[in-house]
Amino acid sequence: MDDRIRFIEHQGKRILLLDFSHSNAHEMQLLLEYVRITVAQHAHESVITLADYTGSTVDHAVATKIKEVLTLDRPFVKKTAWVGAESIPHAFMDNFHTFSQREIVTFKTREEAMDWLVKD
């Protein structure tokens, strides 16, 4: 899982890449639990995350786990961006925002997302 959930550097800043791309529902569940554990090991409001959902399977069970992880890692995450979210049902996205009380900004490409994440 270290190849999927890992820190990358962009313009001198560390970004935690959450690479969910092309994952099935079972893989998503495992990766999300790994994210929860990884993020919780950092100081409050210290982690910048980029989640890539391109081609992944987000069913009801996965959406529930995403809501859980978004809520639990909220104290640790300073800023987050998503790519590949256009395949996630709009109702799920609305639910993620409402339930987690977090701003989730979506982008078309990783590069756009990373540029936004590193801006102060």
Protein Blocks (a to p, Z undefined) as FASTA:
>chain_A
ZZmnccddeehiacddddfehiafklmmmmmmmmmmmmmmpcehkbccdddfehiacdfk
lmmmmmmmmmmmmmmpmbdcdehklmpcfklmmmmmmmnopacdddfbfklmmmmmmpZZ
